């Protein structure tokens, strides 16, 4: 049987406006604070994302951005299968309904065809 991609979906309401949640996923300063890591971002389609912490590094590329509404990027972390991430943001009261979807590529085990 061929390997299957894995999907992880999470929906939460965050007590912050969409502009702050969008910033958290697109700004290097926010990644540094959130992950306690070094980070660089170029938030535009085709722009790169780098996150470095002792013992771990990840690179990605922003694939789609809609100001305060959605963020999508690839994520390729050390010793992890490549991943596609899409975050949809929707204002809800004083917060943001956040729908996080991650699709991890299927990895074929050694010796399988």
C-alpha positions in Angstrom: 0.0 0.0 0.0 1.4 3.4 -0.9 2.2 5.8 1.9 -0.5 8.3 2.7 -0.1 12.0 3.5 -1.1 13.0 7.1 -3.4 15.9 7.8 -3.7 17.8 11.1 -6.5 20.3 11.5 -7.2 22.5 14.5 -9.7 25.3 15.0 -9.5 27.7 17.9 -10.6 31.1 18.9 -7.6 33.3 19.9 -8.2 36.3 22.1 -6.5 38.8 19.7 -7.7 40.6 16.6 -6.9 39.0 13.1 -4.2 41.6 12.5 -2.2 40.4 15.5 -2.7 36.7 14.7 -1.6 37.4 11.0 1.5 39.2 12.4 2.3 36.2 14.6 2.6 34.0 11.5 4.3 36.5 9.2 6.7 38.6 11.3 10.2 37.4 12.2 10.0 39.2 15.6 6.8 37.3 16.4 8.4 33.9 15.4 11.4 34.8 17.6 9.2 35.5 20.6 6.9 32.6 20.1 9.6 29.9 19.4 12.4 31.4 21.4 14.4 31.0 18.2 16.2 33.0 15.6 13.9 33.6 12.7 13.8 35.5 9.4 10.7 36.0 7.3 9.9 37.6 3.9 6.1 37.6 4.0 5.1 37.7 0.3 4.3 34.8 -2.1 7.6 33.1 -2.8 9.3 34.8 0.2 11.3 32.6 2.6 10.8 31.6 6.2 13.7 30.5 8.4 13.4 29.3 12.0 16.6 28.2 14.0 16.8 27.0 17.5 19.5 24.9 19.2 19.2 21.4 17.7 16.5 22.3 15.2 16.1 24.3 12.0 13.2 24.7 9.5 12.9 26.5 6.2 9.8 27.3 4.3 8.3 29.5 1.6 5.2 31.6 1.9 2.8 30.4 -0.8 -0.2 32.6 -0.3 -1.0 35.6 1.9 -4.2 37.6 2.4 -3.7 40.4 4.9 -5.4 39.6 8.2 -7.3 36.7 6.6 -5.0 33.8 5.7 -1.4 32.6 5.6 0.0 29.6 3.8 3.6 28.3 3.7 5.7 25.2 3.2 7.6 24.0 6.2 10.6 21.7 6.0 12.1 20.9 9.4 15.1 18.8 10.2 14.4 15.1 10.3 10.7 15.8 9.4 8.7 15.2 6.3 7.9 18.3 4.3 4.7 20.0 5.3 2.2 22.5 3.8 0.5 24.8 6.3 -2.6 26.9 5.8 -4.1 29.2 8.4 -7.5 30.9 7.9 -8.4 33.8 10.1 -11.9 35.1 10.8 -12.9 38.0 13.1 -15.2 36.7 15.9 -16.2 39.1 18.6 -13.0 40.7 19.8 -10.9 37.7 18.9 -10.0 35.6 15.9 -11.4 32.2 14.9 -8.3 30.4 13.6 -8.4 27.3 11.4 -5.0 25.7 11.2 -4.5 22.9 8.6 -1.2 21.1 8.1 -0.6 18.4 5.5 2.5 16.3 6.0 3.9 14.6 2.9 3.8 10.9 2.7 7.2 9.3 3.4 7.9 5.9 1.9 9.7 3.5 4.3 13.0 2.1 3.1 12.6 -1.0 1.0 9.0 -0.2 0.0 8.0 0.5 -3.5 
